Amino acid sequence: MSLFNARYDPKSSSSSSSHLPGRLTALITSILVALASGTPYLYGVYSPQFVKRIGLSASDSSTISLASNLGSGVGGYPGGLIIDHFGPQKSILLGSICIFVGYFTLHKIYEFKYDNLFIICLAMISAGFGSITSYFATLKASQANFPKHRGAAGSFPVSAYGFAATVFSIISATYFNGNTGGLLEFLAIFCGSMTFIGSFFIHIYLDHNDELPGDPEMQSPEILSPSPNYFDGNNNNTSSSAVIIEEELSLLSEPEAVVKAPATPMERDDSLKGSISFWGIGERTPRASVSLQESEANTLVENLRNENNSNTNNNLSNHWLFKYLPIPKVLQQENGKIFLIHYFIVSVSSGIGQMYIYTVGFIVTAQYYYGKNKQDRNGDGNESGDAVQSLQALQVSIISIGSFSGRLLAGFLSDFIHKKWHIQRLWIVQVTLILMALGQYITLANVNDKHLIALASAMIGGSYGLIFGTYPAVIADGFGTKHFSSNWGLVCTGPLITLWILNKLFGKIYDSNSDPEDGICYLGNGCYQGAFELSLALCSVTFIVTLILIYIQRK
C-alpha cells in the first residue's frame, strides 16, 4: 500500500470553474471584512474626548493605545494559530465577537464615565485582537483560493485594511462629529455585524492540483523533516464534490498512517489542518503526488527515531522548537545578529510612526487651543469641540491615505531597484527615515499651523507605510520564505517597545503642561516637545545603523 496515493480526475478544471463564484464571493466578502477590521488606528479620532469624559490623563491614554497595539500587533501571532487550527470562518466569527465586545464595552464606559483603566485596556485588547484575527483570516482565505494569483488576491484585503481608517474618519466627521459615544456604538454594531455576517461567506476552496497556502519550497514531496504532518482525508459520502480533511497525523508518532485518496478533485476546506506553515510555524504537509512503499516509510521513520534517540538536544531543537517556536532558530543562524539589527530598525522606525498615529488627537487639540485662555474656549461652546474632532478625523484620514500609498508604492519600487539596478532595498528604508525625520521636525517646530500638521501627517503616514511595504521583502531576501511569517511576526513585536517608551514620555510631558481643571494643554508644540526630540534623535541613530548595515551587506 502506498503512503501517498493521489487520484487524478480529468474533470478537475471544470470542477474548478464551477467553484469560481464561491471563490469570488469569498474574495469580495474578505474585502468588506478587512475594511470592518481596520479600526485600531482610529483611536486618534476619539482619544482626547474619551479620556476627558471619563477623567483620565494623557498618560492613561498612552497606556490605552499601547493596549490596542498589544491586541492588534502581538495578538497576530496567537490569531494565526487559531486561524490555522479552526479555519478562516470560525476565526472571523471569533473576531467579530471580540470586536463587538471591545467597542461596545468602550461605549458603555464612555456613557457611564467608568474610569477603570484595566477594564478599558481589556476592551481595547479585545477589539484589536478581533480586528487582526479577522484581517489575517481574510488574507489567508484570499491567497488560498487564488494560489496562482496570491499577490493580487491578497492585495485586496490588505488595501481595504489600510484604507479603513480613512473611511471611518470620514464617517466620524460626517455623522458623529462631537458624538464620541455614538461613534463607539456604531463601531461595535457595524464592524461586529459586518465581520459576523461575512464569516458565513468566507471559505477556502481547493482544486486537487492547487498548492496549499504556504511556501513553495514546501511543495516538494521529497522534503522530509523530523516532524512532518500528513493528512488523513476521509471521503464525504453525502457530497459528490467536497471532502473535508478530518485529522492530521504525525509521521513520527503514527508510522502506519496512510493518506487516503480523495474521491473528488475539489474540496472546500474550512480548517486546512496542517497548514500552520502558512504563518511560518512548523512543517507543512507535502502534496500527495508521489508514492512511497509502506516498508520504505517505516524504515525512514525508524532511522529518524534512532537518530533522535542518539541526540536528545537535536531532537528538542528540530521537533519542539522547530515546530512551535521557530524564533530561537532564527537567532541561532549565522546571520542571527543581522536579524537583530533589522529588528532594531523596524522597532524604532515603526514605533515612531505609531506614536504619532496614536497621539495625533492630542497634538491637534494642543495646537488648536494654543494662545487661547479658558474663557475664550468656554465662549465657543460646542463649536470648538466639533472643530477639534473634525481636525482629528482629517489627520487620521491623511495618515491612513499616506500609509496606504506607501505600502502600495514600496513593493513596486523596491522590486524595481532591486531587480533592475541591483540596489539593496534598504536604500528605500534610508529615504523613508529621512522623510520620517522631516515629519518629526515639522511637528516639533510647528506651533499651531494646521497646514503644517497635515504635511507632517502625510509624511509620517507615508513613511510608516513605506517601512511596512518594503521590509517584508527585506526579511524574505535575508532569511528565506520557509519561516517568513513567524520571522515577520517576531519583527512586528518590536514597535511595541518603542511605542511604550515614546507614548509614556509624551503623556508625561503633556500632563505636566495641561490645565488641571479641563485637562487641555494651551502651549502648542510645547505640550509634547521632549517626546519628538527623542523620536528625532532615534531617527538619526536608526539612519546611521541602517547605513552601516548597507555597507556590511554590500556585494
C-alpha positions in Angstrom: 0.0 0.0 0.0 1.3 3.5 -0.9 1.8 6.1 1.7 0.8 8.7 -0.9 -2.0 7.7 -3.3 -3.4 10.7 -5.1 -6.1 10.3 -7.7 -6.3 12.5 -10.8 -9.7 13.4 -12.1 -9.8 14.8 -15.7 -12.8 16.9 -14.8 -10.7 18.9 -12.4 -10.7 22.1 -14.5 -14.5 22.0 -14.9 -14.9 21.4 -11.2 -12.6 24.4 -10.5 -14.7 26.6 -12.8 -17.8 25.6 -11.0 -16.4 26.9 -7.8 -15.2 30.2 -9.2 -18.4 32.0 -8.0 -17.7 30.7 -4.4 -14.1 31.9 -4.6 -15.1 35.3 -5.9 -17.8 35.6 -3.2 -15.2 34.8 -0.6 -12.9 37.4 -2.0 -15.4 40.2 -2.2 -16.6 39.4 1.4 -13.0 39.4 2.5 -12.6 42.9 1.3 -15.6 44.0 3.3 -14.5 42.1 6.4 -11.0 43.6 6.2 -12.4 47.0 5.9 -14.5 46.5 9.0 -11.4 45.1 10.8 -9.2 48.1 10.1 -10.3 50.3 13.0 -7.4 50.0 15.6 -5.7 53.2 14.2 -8.9 55.1 14.5 -8.2 55.7 18.2 -6.6 59.1 17.4 -10.0 60.4 16.3 -11.8 60.0 19.6 -9.0 59.5 22.2 -8.9 63.1 23.7 -12.7 63.3 24.1 -12.8 59.7 25.5 -10.2 60.2 28.2 -11.5 63.7 29.1 -15.1 62.5 29.7 -14.1 59.6 31.9 -11.5 61.7 33.8 -8.2 60.1 32.7 -4.9 61.8 31.7 -2.8 61.8 28.5 -0.5 59.3 30.2 -3.5 57.0 30.7 -4.4 57.5 27.0 -0.9 56.3 26.1 -1.5 53.1 28.1 -4.8 52.6 26.3 -3.2 53.0 22.9 -0.5 50.5 24.0 -3.2 48.0 24.8 -4.7 48.5 21.4 -1.3 47.8 19.8 -0.9 44.8 22.1 -4.2 43.3 20.7 -3.6 44.1 17.1 0.2 43.7 16.9 1.3 41.0 19.3 -2.2 39.3 19.1 -1.5 38.5 15.4 0.7 35.5 16.5 -2.0 33.6 18.5 -4.5 34.8 16.0 -2.6 33.0 13.3 -2.5 29.8 15.3 -6.3 30.0 15.8 -6.8 30.5 12.0 -4.6 27.5 11.2 -6.4 25.3 13.6 -10.0 26.3 13.2 -10.0 27.8 9.7 -10.9 31.4 8.5 -14.7 31.1 9.0 -14.6 30.2 12.7 -11.7 32.6 13.3 -13.6 35.6 11.7 -16.6 34.6 13.8 -14.5 34.8 16.9 -13.0 38.1 15.7 -16.5 39.6 15.2 -17.4 38.7 18.8 -14.2 40.3 20.1 -14.7 43.4 18.0 -18.3 43.9 19.2 -17.4 43.2 22.9 -14.5 45.5 22.8 -16.2 48.6 21.2 -19.5 48.1 23.0 -17.6 48.0 26.3 -15.9 51.2 25.4 -19.3 52.7 24.5 -20.7 51.8 27.9 -17.6 53.0 29.7 -17.9 56.4 27.9 -21.6 56.6 28.6 -21.4 55.8 32.3 -18.0 57.5 32.8 -16.4 54.4 34.2 -12.7 55.2 34.8 -11.2 51.7 35.4 -8.1 51.7 33.3 -7.7 47.9 33.4 -11.2 47.2 32.0 -10.6 49.9 29.3 -7.3 48.2 28.3 -9.0 44.8 28.2 -11.7 46.3 25.9 -9.0 47.7 23.6 -7.1 44.4 23.5 -10.3 42.6 22.6 -11.1 45.0 19.8 -7.5 44.9 18.5 -7.3 41.1 18.7 -10.6 40.6 16.9 -9.6 43.0 14.2 -6.2 41.5 13.4 -7.6 37.9 13.6 -10.4 38.7 11.2 -7.9 40.5 8.9 -5.4 37.7 8.9 -8.2 35.2 8.1 -9.3 37.2 5.1 -5.8 37.4 3.9 -5.3 33.6 4.2 -8.6 32.8 2.5 -7.9 35.2 -0.4 -4.5 33.8 -1.1 -5.5 30.2 -0.7 -8.5 30.5 -3.0 -6.3 32.0 -5.8 -3.0 30.2 -5.4 -1.7 31.3 -8.8 -2.5 34.9 -8.1 -1.8 35.2 -4.4 -0.2 38.7 -4.6 -3.1 40.2 -6.4 -5.7 38.4 -4.4 -4.0 39.3 -1.1 -3.6 42.9 -2.1 -7.4 43.5 -1.9 -7.9 42.8 1.9 -4.5 44.4 2.6 -5.6 47.6 0.9 -9.0 47.6 2.5 -7.5 47.2 5.9 -5.1 50.0 5.4 -7.8 52.3 3.9 -10.3 51.6 6.7 -9.1 54.5 8.9 -9.9 56.9 6.2 -13.4 55.6 5.6 -14.3 55.6 9.3 -12.7 59.0 9.8 -15.0 60.4 7.1 -18.0 58.7 8.7 -16.9 60.1 12.1 -16.6 63.7 10.8 -19.9 63.5 8.9 -22.2 61.7 11.2 -20.6 61.6 14.6 -19.0 65.0 15.0 -19.0 65.7 18.7 -20.7 62.4 19.5 -17.9 60.1 20.6 -20.3 57.7 22.3 -22.4 57.4 19.2 -19.2 56.6 17.2 -18.2 53.8 19.6 -21.6 52.4 19.4 -21.6 52.5 15.6 -18.2 50.7 15.5 -19.5 48.0 17.8 -22.6 47.3 15.8 -21.4 47.9 12.3 -18.0 46.3 12.5 -19.2 43.5 14.7 -22.1 42.7 12.3 -20.1 43.1 9.1 -17.5 40.6 10.3 -20.1 38.3 11.8 -22.1 38.1 8.6 -19.0 37.9 6.4 -17.8 34.8 8.3 -20.6 32.8 6.7 -19.4 33.5 3.2 -15.6 33.1 3.5 -14.5 29.5 2.8 -11.4 28.0 1.3 -11.9 26.1 -2.0 -9.1 24.0 -3.3 -8.6 22.1 -6.5 -6.8 18.9 -6.2 -3.9 20.4 -8.2 -3.7 23.6 -6.1 -0.9 24.2 -3.8 -1.7 24.6 -0.2 -1.1 28.2 1.0 2.4 28.5 2.1 5.9 28.5 0.9 6.6 27.0 -2.5 9.7 25.4 -1.1 7.5 23.1 1.0 5.6 21.8 -2.1 8.3 19.3 -2.9 7.3 15.8 -1.8 11.0 14.9 -1.3 11.3 17.3 1.6 11.0 15.4 4.8 11.9 16.5 8.3 11.9 15.1 11.8 8.3 16.3 12.4 6.2 16.5 9.3 2.4 16.1 9.5 0.3 14.2 7.0 -3.3 14.5 6.0 -5.7 11.7 6.7 -8.6 12.6 4.5 -11.9 10.8 4.5 -14.5 11.0 1.7 -17.7 12.7 2.5 -20.4 10.3 1.3 -23.1 12.9 1.4 -21.4 15.1 -1.2 -20.0 14.4 -4.6 -17.9 17.5 -4.8 -16.3 18.1 -1.5 -14.1 16.3 1.1 -13.2 17.5 4.5 -9.9 16.9 6.0 -10.7 15.3 9.3 -7.4 14.8 11.1 -3.7 15.1 10.7 -1.2 12.6 12.0 2.4 12.9 12.9 4.7 10.7 10.9 6.9 10.1 14.0 4.0 9.2 16.2 2.0 7.3 13.6 4.2 5.3 11.3 1.3 3.4 9.9 -0.5 6.5 8.8 -1.8 6.2 5.3 -3.1 9.0 3.2 -6.4 8.1 1.7 -7.0 9.5 -1.7 -9.8 11.9 -2.1 -12.6 10.8 -4.4 -13.1 14.2 -6.0 -10.7 16.9 -7.1 -12.4 19.7 -5.4 -12.6 20.4 -1.7 -13.9 23.2 0.4 -11.6 23.1 3.4 -12.6 25.3 6.4 -9.7 24.4 8.5 -6.7 23.4 6.4 -5.2 21.5 9.3 -1.5 21.1 8.9 -1.2 24.3 7.0 0.2 26.1 10.0 3.3 26.7 8.0 1.4 29.4 6.1 2.3 31.5 9.1 5.8 30.2 9.1 5.4 27.8 12.0 6.3 24.1 11.8 6.3 21.9 8.7 3.7 21.6 6.1 2.3 18.5 4.5 3.7 17.8 1.1 1.1 17.2 -1.6 0.1 13.6 -2.1 1.7 13.4 -5.5 4.2 10.5 -5.2 4.0 7.0 -3.9 6.3 5.6 -1.2 6.2 2.0 -0.2 5.0 1.4 3.3 8.1 -0.6 4.2 10.3 2.3 3.0 8.3 4.7 5.0 8.6 2.6 8.1 12.4 2.3 7.6 12.6 6.0 7.2 10.7 6.6 10.4 12.8 4.0 12.3 16.0 5.7 11.2 14.7 9.1 12.2 13.7 7.7 15.6 17.2 6.2 16.1 18.8 9.5 15.2 16.6 11.4 17.6 17.3 9.0 20.4 21.0 9.4 19.9 20.8 13.1 20.1 18.3 14.5 22.6 19.3 18.1 22.2 19.0 17.9 18.5 15.6 16.3 18.9 14.3 19.1 21.0 15.6 21.7 18.6 14.3 20.1 15.4 11.0 18.8 16.8 9.6 21.1 19.5 11.4 24.4 18.9 11.3 24.0 15.1 7.7 23.1 15.0 6.2 25.5 17.6 9.0 28.0 18.5 10.9 28.9 15.3 12.1 32.2 16.8 15.2 30.7 18.5 16.1 29.0 15.3 16.3 32.4 13.5 18.6 33.8 16.1 20.8 30.7 16.1 21.6 31.1 12.4 24.8 32.6 11.2 23.1 35.8 10.3 21.2 36.0 13.6 22.9 39.2 14.5 21.8 40.7 11.2 18.3 39.8 12.1 18.6 41.7 15.4 19.7 44.8 13.5 16.7 44.5 11.3 14.6 44.1 14.4 16.0 47.3 15.8 15.4 49.3 12.6 11.8 48.2 12.3 11.2 48.6 16.0 12.3 52.2 16.1 11.0 53.5 12.8 7.6 51.8 13.1 7.3 52.7 16.8 7.9 56.4 16.0 5.2 56.2 13.4 2.7 54.6 15.7 3.5 57.1 18.4 2.4 59.9 16.1 -0.7 57.9 14.9 -2.0 57.3 18.5 -1.2 60.9 19.8 -2.2 63.0 16.8 -5.5 63.7 18.5 -3.7 65.4 21.4 -1.4 67.2 19.0 -4.3 68.7 17.1 -6.0 69.7 20.4 -2.9 71.4 21.8 -2.3 73.3 18.6 -5.9 74.3 18.2 -6.1 75.8 21.6 -2.7 77.4 21.5 -2.8 81.0 22.8 -6.4 80.7 24.0 -7.4 81.0 27.6 -10.2 79.1 29.3 -12.7 82.0 28.9 -12.2 82.0 25.1 -12.7 78.3 25.0 -15.8 78.3 27.1 -17.3 81.1 25.0 -17.0 78.9 21.9 -19.3 76.3 23.3 -19.6 73.1 21.4 -18.2 74.6 18.2 -14.7 74.3 19.5 -15.1 70.6 20.4 -16.7 69.9 17.0 -13.9 71.7 15.1 -11.2 69.9 17.0 -12.8 66.5 16.4 -13.1 67.3 12.7 -9.4 68.2 12.5 -8.6 65.0 14.3 -10.6 63.0 11.8 -8.9 64.8 9.0 -5.4 64.0 10.3 -6.2 60.3 10.8 -7.6 60.2 7.2 -4.3 61.8 5.9 -2.2 59.3 7.8 -4.3 56.4 6.5 -4.0 57.6 2.9 -0.3 58.1 3.3 0.2 54.7 4.8 -2.0 53.1 2.1 0.0 54.8 -0.6 3.3 54.0 1.0 2.5 50.3 1.2 1.3 50.2 -2.4 4.4 52.1 -3.7 7.0 50.4 -1.7 6.5 46.9 -3.1 6.8 48.0 -6.8 9.6 50.5 -6.0 11.8 48.1 -4.0 11.3 45.3 -6.6 12.3 47.7 -9.4 15.5 49.0 -7.8 16.5 45.5 -6.6 15.9 43.7 -9.9 16.7 46.4 -12.4 19.6 48.2 -10.8 20.6 45.5 -8.2 20.4 48.1 -5.4 19.7 47.0 -1.8 16.1 47.5 -0.7 17.4 49.1 2.4 18.1 52.3 0.5 14.3 52.7 0.4 14.4 52.5 4.2 17.0 55.2 4.3 14.9 57.6 2.2 11.9 56.6 4.4 13.9 57.5 7.6 14.8 60.9 6.1 11.1 61.5 5.3 10.0 60.5 8.8 12.7 62.7 10.4 11.4 65.7 8.4 7.9 64.9 9.7 9.1 64.7 13.2 11.0 68.0 12.8 7.9 69.8 11.4 5.8 68.6 14.3 8.5 69.7 16.7 8.8 73.2 15.2 5.2 73.8 14.3 3.3 75.8 16.9 -0.3 76.0 15.6 -0.3 75.9 11.8 -3.0 73.3 10.7 -1.5 73.1 7.2 1.9 72.0 8.7 0.1 69.4 10.8 -1.4 68.0 7.6 2.0 67.9 6.0 3.6 66.2 8.9 0.7 63.6 9.0 1.2 62.9 5.3 5.0 62.5 5.6 4.9 60.3 8.7 1.9 58.2 7.4 3.7 57.7 4.1 7.0 56.8 5.7 5.1 54.4 8.0 3.5 52.7 5.0 6.9 52.6 3.2 8.5 50.8 6.1 5.8 48.1 6.2 5.7 47.9 2.4 9.5 47.4 2.0 10.7 45.4 5.0 8.8 42.2 4.4 10.8 41.7 1.2 14.0 42.6 3.1 13.3 39.9 5.6 12.3 37.3 2.9 15.5 38.1 1.0 17.7 37.8 4.0 16.2 34.9 5.9 14.2 33.0 3.3 10.5 32.3 3.0 10.2 29.0 4.8 9.6 30.7 8.1 8.8 34.1 6.8 5.5 34.7 8.7 6.9 33.8 12.1 10.1 35.8 11.4 8.0 38.8 10.3 5.7 38.3 13.3 8.7 38.5 15.6 9.9 41.7 13.9 6.4 43.3 14.3 6.6 42.9 18.1 9.5 45.3 18.2 7.5 48.6 17.7 5.6 47.8 20.9 8.8 48.7 22.9 9.4 51.9 21.2 5.8 52.9 21.3 5.6 52.3 25.0 8.7 54.5 25.7 7.6 57.4 23.5 3.9 57.3 24.4 4.8 57.3 28.1 7.1 60.3 27.6 4.5 62.1 25.5 1.8 61.6 28.1 4.0 62.7 31.0 5.1 65.9 29.2 1.5 66.6 28.1 0.0 66.1 31.5 2.7 68.3 33.2 1.7 71.2 30.9 -2.1 70.7 30.9 -4.6 72.7 32.9 -5.6 70.6 35.9 -9.3 71.6 35.5 -10.1 70.8 31.9 -7.0 68.6 31.0 -6.2 70.8 28.0 -2.7 72.0 27.2 -2.6 75.5 25.7 1.2 75.6 24.8 1.0 74.3 21.3 4.2 72.3 20.5 5.4 72.9 24.0 2.9 70.3 25.2 5.0 67.4 23.7 8.3 68.8 22.6 10.5 66.4 24.5 8.9 63.3 23.0 9.5 64.4 19.5 13.1 65.5 20.3 13.7 61.9 21.4 12.0 60.5 18.3 14.0 62.7 16.1 17.2 61.5 17.8 16.1 57.9 17.4 15.5 58.5 13.7 19.1 59.8 13.3 20.5 56.8 15.2 18.5 54.4 13.1 19.6 56.1 9.9 23.3 55.5 10.9 22.6 51.9 11.8 20.9 51.2 8.5 23.8 52.8 6.6 26.2 50.6 8.4 24.1 47.5 7.6 24.0 48.5 3.9 27.8 48.7 4.0 28.1 45.3 5.6 25.8 43.7 3.0 27.3 45.3 0.0 28.4 43.0 -2.8 
